[in-house]
Amino acid sequence: MKHTKISLVLLGFLLLACNNESDVEPIIEQQDPIAKSEIDDTIIGSLQDDDEFNWSEASDEMIWSALIHSDKILTIGYQPAGETNVNGRISEIDIQQEAWVTTSNDIINDVVRILEQENQEFNEEDLNLRKHEVLPFIEVEVTSLEAVKYLRSLPTVRYVEPLGYEVDFPTTDGGRTESSKGCSNDPDYGLPSSDYVNISPGAKASWHLYANNVVNAWNSSTGSGIGIGLIDTGISPSQDNLNSNFNSGYSSGRYVNKYGFYVSSWWWWASPDGPDDDCGHGTAMAGVMAAPRSTDGSSVGVAYNSNLVAVRGTGDVVINGGKEKTGVADALVYLGNRSDVKIISMSIGDVFSNSKVADAVRYAYGRGKLIFAAAGTSTSWTNWYGVIFPASMSETVAVTGIKESGYTRCDVCHSGSKVDFTVIMERTGSNNHPLSLAMSGNQPSTVGGSSVATATAAGIAALVWAKNPSMTRDQVLNKMKQTADLYPSRSSSFGWGTLDAAAAVNY
């Protein structure tokens, strides 16, 4: 949504300004790309050794090869010469200012020039190039090693990354698999009565709301007046409690907005798919945070009087495809610009970072948003990994899930030094998980992992902020931190420890 097609008039002007017939060189014969399995092994090795991988660590040949093995779209982060840049952070960003416009135009010019030099049959009308309207990056289809090398040498280029490259992880049987998609959300008809409490006026309160002292917090706050932004897989149009029944029972005077930024089509001109959830994950997370305290026997959300702005930024829970990175980045910009949204919840991520999404996180953070992100949920082939991106960023609050007795992480949850908080969300013995809303109907579903822990934490933040609406993001976060059960100590795996909703609200 936040992209514009660079006009052929501009491209023509740039070509006339910096090229003539004598500049055209013979076609350059390129080398064979590095095998995808070798690239994957390099990335996985870096993750195992350092809990981190950044494309800035890769060689020119590796980045170019990753382009060839994926969608061939190169993301180019830029900044004017002399601009302060510390770990990807730019002091002041206004891409409408002359220096920023000149810098981006010069980079576009360079790309066009190199492509013409390498291919005399190059037709500028076929150039697939987009410039973001808010964030400082350009995306262009590139198959040229020389273009990658040249762009990475420029002082005005912050990063050069292949947009759509996805890692295939090794499996126990010696094969390789793509990341788990995390899509399911069916009603759980086998719920034991011990996993919920029937509360007035006819809702079910999940067991984990008591474990994290949420129910007691409702005596002081229910989230009224606070907007939570959810970036996930959307909301099911068939779940009435997130649509026509959002205001029902004890929930009233609030609103739910739904938007779609994810585009599944490969065509650059395609429109977003819309806000509807095809996966189930977004519906479950919305239910955990903000489901109404209704009369129909469904599960109640943590902040059942908060407003909800749900944005479909992905097709599943992993931000690994190029379209998902674009959708999430645009969702962050959109929510960052909404004054009514105080909190952003992201129960999504990937094992290694993406600078374009990181730019968008910093943009939203710079506008005062309190951003919660899942520390990670995975099966055996990646559960060795620590905190995933973007929860690994300093601008986000990383949350993971633990069992109800002692500090033992849930069976599929990640932990590590970058975790800030924990939420109790897995029963010891049965391994049962919290209740939420299914894709349709009133029978609750159950949902686990660091995803539900993150959504719960975002709901608790809404309770705290609603009790103290004049507070800043940092003041809300400090209340949560100072009432967590390990504070003032900080665990190397579980941060400040388990959140106490009632204590935070009344601190």
NUVEX-101648 format. One record per residue (C-alpha): residue in one letter; x, y, z; residue number from 0. Coordinates in Angstrom, 1 decimal. Layout:
<sites>
(site 'A', (X, Y, Z), NUM) ...
</sites>
This chain:
<sites>
(site 'M', (0.0, 0.0, 0.0), 0) (site 'K', (2.8, 2.4, 0.9), 1) (site 'H', (4.7, 2.1, -2.4), 2) (site 'T', (4.6, 4.1, -5.6), 3) (site 'K', (5.6, 3.0, -9.1), 4) (site 'I', (8.5, 5.1, -10.2), 5) (site 'S', (7.3, 6.9, -13.4), 6) (site 'L', (8.9, 6.2, -16.7), 7) (site 'V', (9.3, 10.0, -17.1), 8) (site 'L', (11.6, 10.0, -14.0), 9) (site 'L', (13.5, 7.0, -15.2), 10) (site 'G', (13.9, 8.6, -18.6), 11) (site 'F', (15.2, 11.8, -17.0), 12) (site 'L', (17.7, 9.9, -14.9), 13) (site 'L', (18.9, 8.0, -17.9), 14) (site 'L', (19.4, 11.2, -20.0), 15) (site 'A', (21.1, 12.9, -17.1), 16) (site 'C', (23.7, 10.2, -16.4), 17) (site 'N', (24.0, 8.0, -19.5), 18) (site 'N', (24.9, 8.3, -23.2), 19) (site 'E', (25.7, 5.8, -25.9), 20) (site 'S', (29.3, 5.7, -25.0), 21) (site 'D', (28.4, 4.5, -21.5), 22) (site 'V', (27.0, 1.2, -22.7), 23) (site 'E', (29.3, -1.7, -22.2), 24) (site 'P', (29.1, -5.3, -23.5), 25) (site 'I', (26.9, -7.8, -21.6), 26) (site 'I', (28.8, -9.1, -18.5), 27) (site 'E', (28.8, -12.9, -18.2), 28) (site 'Q', (28.0, -13.7, -14.6), 29) (site 'Q', (29.1, -16.6, -12.4), 30) (site 'D', (26.9, -19.4, -11.2), 31) (site 'P', (25.1, -18.6, -8.0), 32) (site 'I', (25.9, -20.2, -4.7), 33) (site 'A', (23.7, -23.3, -4.0), 34) (site 'K', (20.6, -22.6, -1.9), 35) (site 'S', (21.5, -25.3, 0.6), 36) (site 'E', (24.9, -23.7, 1.1), 37) (site 'I', (23.3, -20.3, 1.8), 38) (site 'D', (20.9, -21.9, 4.2), 39) (site 'D', (23.7, -23.7, 6.1), 40) (site 'T', (25.6, -20.4, 6.4), 41) (site 'I', (22.6, -18.6, 7.8), 42) (site 'I', (21.7, -21.5, 10.2), 43) (site 'G', (25.3, -21.7, 11.4), 44) (site 'S', (25.3, -18.0, 12.2), 45) (site 'L', (22.1, -18.4, 14.1), 46) (site 'Q', (23.5, -21.4, 16.1), 47) (site 'D', (26.7, -19.6, 16.9), 48) (site 'D', (25.5, -16.1, 17.6), 49) (site 'D', (21.7, -16.2, 17.9), 50) (site 'E', (21.6, -13.8, 15.0), 51) (site 'F', (22.1, -13.4, 11.3), 52) (site 'N', (22.2, -10.1, 9.3), 53) (site 'W', (22.6, -9.8, 5.5), 54) (site 'S', (25.3, -7.2, 6.2), 55) (site 'E', (27.5, -10.2, 7.3), 56) (site 'A', (27.1, -11.9, 3.9), 57) (site 'S', (29.3, -11.6, 0.9), 58) (site 'D', (28.2, -9.9, -2.3), 59) (site 'E', (28.0, -13.3, -4.0), 60) (site 'M', (25.8, -14.7, -1.3), 61) (site 'I', (23.3, -11.8, -1.4), 62) (site 'W', (23.2, -12.0, -5.2), 63) (site 'S', (22.7, -15.8, -5.1), 64) (site 'A', (19.9, -15.4, -2.6), 65) (site 'L', (18.2, -13.0, -5.1), 66) (site 'I', (18.5, -15.6, -7.8), 67) (site 'H', (17.0, -18.3, -5.6), 68) (site 'S', (14.1, -16.1, -4.6), 69) (site 'D', (11.9, -13.4, -6.0), 70) (site 'K', (14.9, -11.3, -7.3), 71) (site 'I', (13.7, -8.2, -5.5), 72) (site 'L', (16.4, -6.3, -3.8), 73) (site 'T', (15.6, -3.9, -0.9), 74) (site 'I', (17.9, -0.9, -0.7), 75) (site 'G', (17.9, 1.1, 2.4), 76) (site 'Y', (19.3, 4.6, 1.8), 77) (site 'Q', (20.3, 7.8, 3.7), 78) (site 'P', (21.8, 11.1, 2.6), 79) (site 'A', (25.6, 11.3, 2.7), 80) (site 'G', (26.8, 12.4, 6.2), 81) (site 'E', (23.5, 11.3, 8.0), 82) (site 'T', (24.1, 9.8, 11.4), 83) (site 'N', (23.5, 6.0, 11.3), 84) (site 'V', (24.1, 3.9, 14.4), 85) (site 'N', (23.0, 0.2, 14.2), 86) (site 'G', (20.4, 1.0, 11.5), 87) (site 'R', (19.0, 4.0, 13.4), 88) (site 'I', (18.9, 7.3, 11.6), 89) (site 'S', (18.6, 10.5, 13.7), 90) (site 'E', (16.1, 12.2, 11.5), 91) (site 'I', (14.1, 10.7, 8.6), 92) (site 'D', (12.1, 12.8, 6.2), 93) (site 'I', (12.2, 11.3, 2.7), 94) (site 'Q', (10.4, 14.3, 1.3), 95) (site 'Q', (13.3, 16.6, 2.0), 96) (site 'E', (15.6, 17.5, -0.9), 97) (site 'A', (18.6, 15.6, 0.4), 98) (site 'W', (16.6, 12.4, 0.8), 99) (site 'V', (14.9, 12.8, -2.6), 100) (site 'T', (18.2, 13.4, -4.3), 101) (site 'T', (19.8, 10.4, -2.7), 102) (site 'S', (17.0, 8.0, -3.7), 103) (site 'N', (17.0, 9.4, -7.3), 104) (site 'D', (20.8, 8.9, -7.5), 105) (site 'I', (20.5, 5.3, -6.4), 106) (site 'I', (17.7, 4.6, -8.9), 107) (site 'N', (19.9, 6.2, -11.6), 108) (site 'D', (22.8, 3.9, -10.6), 109) (site 'V', (20.6, 0.8, -10.8), 110) (site 'V', (19.3, 1.7, -14.3), 111) (site 'R', (22.8, 2.5, -15.5), 112) (site 'I', (24.2, -0.8, -14.4), 113) (site 'L', (21.3, -2.8, -15.8), 114) (site 'E', (21.8, -1.1, -19.2), 115) (site 'Q', (25.5, -1.7, -19.2), 116) (site 'E', (25.0, -5.4, -18.5), 117) (site 'N', (22.3, -5.9, -21.0), 118) (site 'Q', (22.0, -3.9, -24.2), 119) (site 'E', (18.5, -5.3, -24.7), 120) (site 'F', (17.4, -3.9, -21.3), 121) (site 'N', (14.0, -2.1, -21.6), 122) (site 'E', (13.3, 0.4, -18.8), 123) (site 'E', (9.6, -0.2, -19.3), 124) (site 'D', (10.1, -3.6, -17.8), 125) (site 'L', (11.9, -2.3, -14.7), 126) (site 'N', (10.0, -3.4, -11.5), 127) (site 'L', (11.0, -0.6, -9.1), 128) (site 'R', (9.1, 0.8, -6.1), 129) (site 'K', (10.0, 3.5, -3.6), 130) (site 'H', (8.3, 3.5, -0.2), 131) (site 'E', (6.3, 6.7, 0.5), 132) (site 'V', (7.4, 6.9, 4.2), 133) (site 'L', (10.3, 4.6, 5.0), 134) (site 'P', (13.8, 5.2, 3.4), 135) (site 'F', (14.1, 2.2, 1.1), 136) (site 'I', (13.7, 1.3, -2.6), 137) (site 'E', (12.9, -2.1, -4.0), 138) (site 'V', (13.9, -3.2, -7.5), 139) (site 'E', (14.2, -6.4, -9.4), 140) (site 'V', (17.9, -7.2, -9.8), 141) (site 'T', (19.7, -10.2, -11.2), 142) (site 'S', (23.1, -8.4, -11.5), 143) (site 'L', (26.0, -9.3, -9.3), 144) (site 'E', (27.7, -6.0, -10.3), 145) (site 'A', (24.7, -4.1, -9.2), 146) (site 'V', (24.8, -5.7, -5.7), 147) (site 'K', (28.6, -5.0, -5.4), 148) (site 'Y', (28.2, -1.4, -6.5), 149) (site 'L', (25.3, -0.6, -4.3), 150) (site 'R', (26.9, -2.0, -1.2), 151) (site 'S', (29.9, 0.2, -1.8), 152) (site 'L', (27.9, 3.4, -1.7), 153) (site 'P', (28.0, 5.5, 1.5), 154) (site 'T', (24.4, 6.5, 0.9), 155) (site 'V', (23.3, 2.9, 1.1), 156) (site 'R', (22.5, 1.6, 4.6), 157) (site 'Y', (21.7, -2.0, 3.6), 158) (site 'V', (21.1, -4.2, 0.6), 159) (site 'E', (19.0, -7.3, 1.2), 160) (site 'P', (17.1, -9.9, -0.8), 161) (site 'L', (13.4, -9.4, 0.0), 162) (site 'G', (11.9, -12.8, -0.6), 163) (site 'Y', (14.6, -15.3, 0.4), 164) (site 'E', (13.3, -18.0, 2.7), 165) (site 'V', (15.5, -20.5, 4.7), 166) (site 'D', (14.7, -24.2, 4.6), 167) (site 'F', (15.7, -25.8, 7.9), 168) (site 'P', (17.0, -29.3, 8.2), 169) (site 'T', (14.6, -31.9, 9.7), 170) (site 'T', (15.4, -35.0, 11.8), 171) (site 'D', (15.0, -37.3, 8.8), 172) (site 'G', (17.8, -35.5, 6.9), 173) (site 'G', (15.5, -33.4, 4.7), 174) (site 'R', (14.7, -29.7, 4.7), 175) (site 'T', (11.5, -28.0, 5.5), 176) (site 'E', (10.1, -24.4, 5.4), 177) (site 'S', (9.1, -22.7, 8.6), 178) (site 'S', (5.9, -23.9, 10.3), 179) (site 'K', (3.0, -21.7, 9.3), 180) (site 'G', (1.1, -21.9, 12.7), 181) (site 'C', (-2.4, -21.9, 11.1), 182) (site 'S', (-5.2, -23.6, 13.0), 183) (site 'N', (-8.1, -22.4, 15.2), 184) (site 'D', (-10.9, -24.9, 15.6), 185) (site 'P', (-13.3, -25.1, 18.5), 186) (site 'D', (-12.1, -27.3, 21.4), 187) (site 'Y', (-15.0, -29.5, 22.4), 188) (site 'G', (-12.9, -31.4, 24.9), 189) (site 'L', (-12.4, -28.5, 27.3), 190) (site 'P', (-12.2, -29.7, 30.9), 191) (site 'S', (-14.3, -27.6, 33.3), 192) (site 'S', (-11.2, -26.9, 35.4), 193) (site 'D', (-9.7, -24.9, 32.5), 194) (site 'Y', (-12.2, -22.0, 32.8), 195) (site 'V', (-14.6, -20.3, 35.1), 196) (site 'N', (-18.1, -19.2, 34.1), 197) (site 'I', (-18.5, -15.5, 34.9), 198) (site 'S', (-21.3, -13.0, 34.5), 199) (site 'P', (-23.1, -12.2, 32.3), 200) (site 'G', (-22.4, -15.5, 30.6), 201) (site 'A', (-18.7, -15.7, 29.5), 202) (site 'K', (-15.9, -18.1, 30.1), 203) (site 'A', (-12.7, -16.8, 31.8), 204) (site 'S', (-9.7, -18.9, 30.8), 205) (site 'W', (-7.6, -20.4, 33.6), 206) (site 'H', (-4.6, -18.4, 32.6), 207) (site 'L', (-6.4, -15.1, 33.4), 208) (site 'Y', (-6.4, -16.1, 37.0), 209) (site 'A', (-2.8, -17.3, 36.9), 210) (site 'N', (-1.7, -13.9, 35.7), 211) (site 'N', (-4.0, -12.0, 38.1), 212) (site 'V', (-6.1, -10.5, 35.3), 213) (site 'V', (-9.5, -11.1, 36.8), 214) (site 'N', (-8.5, -9.1, 39.9), 215) (site 'A', (-7.3, -6.3, 37.7), 216) (site 'W', (-10.8, -5.9, 36.3), 217) (site 'N', (-11.9, -4.4, 39.6), 218) (site 'S', (-9.9, -1.3, 38.5), 219) (site 'S', (-9.6, -1.4, 34.7), 220) (site 'T', (-11.1, -3.2, 31.7), 221) (site 'G', (-9.1, -1.4, 29.0), 222) (site 'S', (-11.7, 1.3, 28.2), 223) (site 'G', (-10.5, 4.0, 25.8), 224) (site 'I', (-7.2, 2.3, 24.9), 225) (site 'G', (-6.6, 1.2, 21.3), 226) (site 'I', (-4.7, -2.0, 20.6), 227) (site 'G', (-3.2, -2.5, 17.2), 228) (site 'L', (-2.9, -6.2, 16.2), 229) (site 'I', (-0.6, -7.2, 13.3), 230) (site 'D', (-1.4, -10.8, 12.4), 231) (site 'T', (-3.3, -12.9, 9.8), 232) (site 'G', (-6.5, -10.8, 10.1), 233) (site 'I', (-9.9, -11.5, 11.7), 234) (site 'S', (-12.5, -14.1, 10.7), 235) (site 'P', (-15.6, -12.5, 9.3), 236) (site 'S', (-17.5, -15.5, 10.7), 237) (site 'Q', (-16.6, -14.8, 14.4), 238) (site 'D', (-19.5, -12.6, 15.6), 239) (site 'N', (-17.7, -11.6, 18.8), 240) (site 'L', (-15.1, -9.8, 16.7), 241) (site 'N', (-17.7, -8.3, 14.5), 242) (site 'S', (-21.4, -7.5, 15.2), 243) (site 'N', (-21.2, -8.7, 18.9), 244) (site 'F', (-17.9, -6.9, 19.7), 245) (site 'N', (-20.1, -4.7, 21.9), 246) (site 'S', (-22.1, -7.1, 23.9), 247) (site 'G', (-22.6, -8.1, 27.5), 248) (site 'Y', (-20.3, -6.1, 29.7), 249) (site 'S', (-18.3, -4.8, 26.7), 250) (site 'S', (-19.7, -1.5, 25.4), 251) (site 'G', (-18.8, 1.9, 23.8), 252) (site 'R', (-15.8, 0.6, 21.8), 253) (site 'Y', (-14.9, -0.2, 18.2), 254) (site 'V', (-13.2, -2.7, 16.1), 255) (site 'N', (-11.5, -1.7, 12.8), 256) (site 'K', (-10.2, -4.2, 10.3), 257) (site 'Y', (-7.7, -3.6, 7.5), 258) (site 'G', (-5.6, -5.7, 5.1), 259) (site 'F', (-2.1, -4.9, 3.9), 260) (site 'Y', (-1.0, -8.4, 2.9), 261) (site 'V', (-0.9, -9.1, -0.8), 262) (site 'S', (-0.6, -12.8, -1.8), 263) (site 'S', (-0.4, -12.1, -5.5), 264) (site 'W', (3.1, -11.9, -7.1), 265) (site 'W', (2.1, -9.0, -9.4), 266) (site 'W', (3.3, -5.6, -8.2), 267) (site 'W', (0.0, -4.0, -9.1), 268) (site 'A', (-2.2, -6.4, -7.1), 269) (site 'S', (-4.4, -5.0, -4.3), 270) (site 'P', (-4.2, -6.3, -0.7), 271) (site 'D', (-6.2, -9.5, 0.0), 272) (site 'G', (-8.3, -7.7, 2.6), 273) (site 'P', (-8.7, -8.1, 6.4), 274) (site 'D', (-10.3, -11.6, 6.5), 275) (site 'D', (-8.4, -14.3, 8.4), 276) (site 'D', (-7.6, -17.4, 6.3), 277) (site 'C', (-5.2, -18.9, 8.9), 278) (site 'G', (-7.0, -18.6, 12.3), 279) (site 'H', (-4.0, -17.2, 14.2), 280) (site 'G', (-5.1, -13.6, 14.1), 281) (site 'T', (-8.6, -14.4, 15.2), 282) (site 'A', (-7.2, -16.3, 18.2), 283) (site 'M', (-4.9, -13.4, 19.2), 284) (site 'A', (-7.7, -10.9, 18.9), 285) (site 'G', (-9.8, -13.0, 21.1), 286) (site 'V', (-7.2, -13.3, 23.8), 287) (site 'M', (-6.7, -9.5, 23.9), 288) (site 'A', (-10.1, -8.1, 23.4), 289) (site 'A', (-12.9, -10.6, 23.1), 290) (site 'P', (-16.1, -9.2, 24.7), 291) (site 'R', (-17.4, -10.3, 28.1), 292) (site 'S', (-20.5, -11.5, 26.5), 293) (site 'T', (-23.6, -13.6, 27.3), 294) (site 'D', (-23.1, -16.4, 24.8), 295) (site 'G', (-20.6, -18.7, 26.7), 296) (site 'S', (-17.6, -17.6, 24.6), 297) (site 'S', (-14.2, -16.8, 26.1), 298) (site 'V', (-13.5, -13.3, 27.4), 299) (site 'G', (-10.4, -11.2, 26.4), 300) (site 'V', (-7.9, -9.6, 28.8), 301) (site 'A', (-8.9, -6.0, 27.9), 302) (site 'Y', (-12.6, -6.6, 27.1), 303) (site 'N', (-13.4, -2.9, 26.8), 304) (site 'S', (-10.5, -1.8, 24.7), 305) (site 'N', (-10.7, -0.8, 21.1), 306) (site 'L', (-9.1, -3.1, 18.5), 307) (site 'V', (-7.5, -2.2, 15.2), 308) (site 'A', (-6.7, -5.4, 13.5), 309) (site 'V', (-4.4, -5.4, 10.5), 310) (site 'R', (-3.8, -8.4, 8.3), 311) (site 'G', (0.0, -8.1, 7.5), 312) (site 'T', (0.8, -11.7, 6.8), 313) (site 'G', (-0.7, -14.9, 5.5), 314) (site 'D', (0.7, -17.0, 8.4), 315) (site 'V', (2.8, -16.4, 11.5), 316) (site 'V', (6.2, -16.3, 9.9), 317) (site 'I', (7.5, -13.1, 8.4), 318) (site 'N', (9.7, -14.8, 5.9), 319) (site 'G', (8.1, -14.2, 2.4), 320) (site 'G', (8.6, -10.9, 0.6), 321) (site 'K', (4.9, -10.2, 0.6), 322) (site 'E', (4.7, -10.7, 4.4), 323) (site 'K', (7.6, -8.4, 5.1), 324) (site 'T', (6.0, -5.8, 2.9), 325) (site 'G', (2.6, -6.3, 4.6), 326) (site 'V', (4.0, -6.1, 8.1), 327) (site 'A', (6.1, -3.0, 7.4), 328) (site 'D', (3.1, -1.2, 5.9), 329) (site 'A', (1.0, -2.3, 8.9), 330) (site 'L', (3.5, -0.8, 11.3), 331) (site 'V', (3.6, 2.5, 9.5), 332) (site 'Y', (-0.2, 2.6, 9.4), 333) (site 'L', (-0.6, 1.9, 13.1), 334) (site 'G', (2.3, 4.2, 14.0), 335) (site 'N', (0.3, 7.0, 12.4), 336) (site 'R', (-2.9, 6.3, 14.3), 337) (site 'S', (-3.1, 8.5, 17.4), 338) (site 'D', (-5.8, 6.3, 18.9), 339) (site 'V', (-3.5, 3.2, 18.9), 340) (site 'K', (-1.3, 3.1, 22.0), 341) (site 'I', (-0.2, -0.6, 21.8), 342) (site 'I', (0.9, -2.8, 19.0), 343) (site 'S', (0.9, -6.6, 19.4), 344) (site 'M', (2.8, -8.9, 17.0), 345) (site 'S', (2.6, -12.6, 17.7), 346) (site 'I', (4.6, -13.2, 14.5), 347) (site 'G', (8.3, -13.2, 13.5), 348) (site 'D', (11.2, -14.9, 11.9), 349) (site 'V', (14.5, -16.4, 13.0), 350) (site 'F', (16.6, -13.7, 11.3), 351) (site 'S', (16.1, -10.0, 10.9), 352) (site 'N', (14.8, -7.9, 8.0), 353) (site 'S', (16.0, -4.3, 7.8), 354) (site 'K', (12.9, -3.1, 6.1), 355) (site 'V', (10.6, -4.4, 8.8), 356) (site 'A', (13.1, -3.1, 11.4), 357) (site 'D', (12.8, 0.4, 9.8), 358) (site 'A', (9.0, 0.1, 10.2), 359) (site 'V', (9.3, -1.0, 13.9), 360) (site 'R', (11.5, 2.0, 14.6), 361) (site 'Y', (9.0, 4.3, 12.8), 362) (site 'A', (6.1, 3.1, 15.0), 363) (site 'Y', (8.3, 3.2, 18.1), 364) (site 'G', (9.3, 6.8, 17.3), 365) (site 'R', (5.6, 7.7, 17.5), 366) (site 'G', (5.3, 6.4, 21.0), 367) (site 'K', (3.8, 3.0, 20.4), 368) (site 'L', (4.4, 0.2, 23.0), 369) (site 'I', (5.2, -2.8, 20.8), 370) (site 'F', (4.9, -6.3, 22.1), 371) (site 'A', (6.4, -9.2, 20.1), 372) (site 'A', (6.6, -13.0, 20.5), 373) (site 'A', (9.9, -14.4, 21.6), 374) (site 'G', (9.3, -17.4, 19.4), 375) (site 'T', (7.4, -20.6, 19.0), 376) (site 'S', (8.6, -23.6, 17.1), 377) (site 'T', (9.0, -27.3, 16.8), 378) (site 'S', (12.2, -29.4, 17.3), 379) (site 'W', (14.1, -28.2, 14.3), 380) (site 'T', (14.4, -24.6, 15.5), 381) (site 'N', (13.7, -24.7, 19.3), 382) (site 'W', (17.4, -24.4, 19.9), 383) (site 'Y', (17.1, -20.8, 18.7), 384) (site 'G', (16.7, -17.8, 21.1), 385) (site 'V', (14.5, -14.8, 20.8), 386) (site 'I', (13.3, -14.3, 17.2), 387) (site 'F', (12.9, -11.1, 15.2), 388) (site 'P', (11.4, -8.5, 15.7), 389) (site 'A', (11.2, -9.4, 19.5), 390) (site 'S', (15.0, -9.3, 19.4), 391) (site 'M', (14.9, -5.6, 18.7), 392) (site 'S', (15.4, -3.1, 21.6), 393) (site 'E', (12.3, -1.2, 20.4), 394) (site 'T', (10.0, -4.1, 21.1), 395) (site 'V', (9.0, -5.9, 24.3), 396) (site 'A', (9.7, -9.6, 24.0), 397) (site 'V', (7.3, -12.0, 25.7), 398) (site 'T', (7.4, -15.8, 26.1), 399) (site 'G', (5.2, -18.4, 27.7), 400) (site 'I', (5.9, -20.6, 30.7), 401) (site 'K', (4.2, -23.5, 32.6), 402) (site 'E', (2.2, -22.8, 35.6), 403) (site 'S', (4.6, -24.3, 38.1), 404) (site 'G', (8.1, -22.8, 38.2), 405) (site 'Y', (10.1, -21.2, 35.5), 406) (site 'T', (9.9, -23.8, 32.8), 407) (site 'R', (9.2, -22.5, 29.3), 408) (site 'C', (6.3, -24.0, 27.4), 409) (site 'D', (7.0, -27.0, 25.3), 410) (site 'V', (7.4, -25.0, 22.1), 411) (site 'C', (8.4, -21.5, 23.4), 412) (site 'H', (11.7, -19.8, 23.0), 413) (site 'S', (13.6, -18.1, 25.8), 414) (site 'G', (16.8, -16.1, 26.1), 415) (site 'S', (18.5, -12.9, 27.3), 416) (site 'K', (16.3, -10.7, 25.2), 417) (site 'V', (13.1, -11.9, 26.8), 418) (site 'D', (11.5, -9.1, 28.8), 419) (site 'F', (8.4, -10.8, 30.4), 420) (site 'T', (6.7, -14.2, 30.8), 421) (site 'V', (3.1, -15.1, 30.9), 422) (site 'I', (1.8, -18.4, 32.4), 423) (site 'M', (0.0, -20.1, 29.6), 424) (site 'E', (0.6, -23.9, 29.8), 425) (site 'R', (-0.7, -26.2, 32.4), 426) (site 'T', (1.7, -28.5, 34.1), 427) (site 'G', (0.8, -32.1, 33.5), 428) (site 'S', (-1.9, -31.7, 30.9), 429) (site 'N', (-0.1, -29.0, 28.9), 430) (site 'N', (-3.5, -27.4, 28.3), 431) (site 'H', (-3.5, -23.9, 26.9), 432) (site 'P', (-5.6, -20.7, 27.3), 433) (site 'L', (-9.0, -20.2, 25.8), 434) (site 'S', (-9.7, -17.9, 22.9), 435) (site 'L', (-12.2, -17.4, 20.1), 436) (site 'A', (-12.4, -19.9, 17.3), 437) (site 'M', (-13.0, -18.9, 13.7), 438) (site 'S', (-16.7, -19.0, 14.3), 439) (site 'G', (-19.3, -19.9, 16.9), 440) (site 'N', (-19.3, -19.6, 20.7), 441) (site 'Q', (-17.4, -22.7, 21.6), 442) (site 'P', (-13.9, -21.6, 22.6), 443) (site 'S', (-10.7, -22.7, 21.0), 444) (site 'T', (-7.4, -23.2, 22.8), 445) (site 'V', (-4.1, -21.5, 21.7), 446) (site 'G', (-0.5, -21.8, 23.0), 447) (site 'G', (3.1, -20.7, 22.4), 448) (site 'S', (4.7, -17.4, 22.9), 449) (site 'S', (1.9, -16.0, 20.6), 450) (site 'V', (-0.8, -16.2, 23.3), 451) (site 'A', (1.7, -14.9, 25.9), 452) (site 'T', (2.3, -11.8, 23.8), 453) (site 'A', (-1.4, -11.1, 23.2), 454) (site 'T', (-2.0, -11.5, 26.9), 455) (site 'A', (0.8, -9.1, 27.7), 456) (site 'A', (-0.6, -6.5, 25.2), 457) (site 'G', (-4.0, -6.8, 26.9), 458) (site 'I', (-2.5, -6.3, 30.3), 459) (site 'A', (-0.7, -3.2, 29.0), 460) (site 'A', (-4.1, -1.9, 27.9), 461) (site 'L', (-5.5, -2.4, 31.4), 462) (site 'V', (-2.6, -0.5, 32.9), 463) (site 'W', (-2.8, 2.4, 30.4), 464) (site 'A', (-6.6, 2.7, 30.8), 465) (site 'K', (-6.2, 3.2, 34.5), 466) (site 'N', (-3.6, 5.8, 33.9), 467) (site 'P', (-4.5, 7.4, 30.5), 468) (site 'S', (-2.1, 10.3, 30.7), 469) (site 'M', (1.0, 8.1, 31.1), 470) (site 'T', (3.7, 7.7, 28.5), 471) (site 'R', (4.7, 4.4, 27.0), 472) (site 'D', (7.8, 4.2, 29.2), 473) (site 'Q', (5.7, 4.8, 32.4), 474) (site 'V', (3.3, 2.0, 31.5), 475) (site 'L', (6.2, -0.3, 30.7), 476) (site 'N', (7.9, 0.5, 34.0), 477) (site 'K', (4.7, -0.3, 36.0), 478) (site 'M', (4.6, -3.7, 34.3), 479) (site 'K', (8.3, -4.3, 34.9), 480) (site 'Q', (8.4, -3.2, 38.6), 481) (site 'T', (5.5, -5.5, 39.5), 482) (site 'A', (6.7, -8.6, 37.6), 483) (site 'D', (7.7, -11.3, 40.0), 484) (site 'L', (11.5, -11.3, 39.4), 485) (site 'Y', (12.0, -7.6, 39.6), 486) (site 'P', (14.5, -6.0, 40.5), 487) (site 'S', (16.5, -9.0, 39.3), 488) (site 'R', (16.5, -10.0, 35.7), 489) (site 'S', (16.8, -13.6, 34.5), 490) (site 'S', (19.1, -14.5, 31.6), 491) (site 'S', (16.2, -16.5, 30.1), 492) (site 'F', (13.0, -15.0, 31.3), 493) (site 'G', (13.6, -11.3, 31.8), 494) (site 'W', (11.8, -9.5, 34.6), 495) (site 'G', (9.5, -12.6, 35.0), 496) (site 'T', (5.8, -13.2, 35.1), 497) (site 'L', (3.4, -10.3, 34.7), 498) (site 'D', (1.0, -9.5, 37.6), 499) (site 'A', (-1.9, -7.6, 35.9), 500) (site 'A', (-3.6, -6.4, 39.1), 501) (site 'A', (-0.4, -5.3, 40.7), 502) (site 'A', (0.6, -3.4, 37.6), 503) (site 'V', (-2.7, -1.7, 37.2), 504) (site 'N', (-2.7, -0.5, 40.8), 505) (site 'Y', (1.0, 0.2, 41.3), 506) 
</sites>
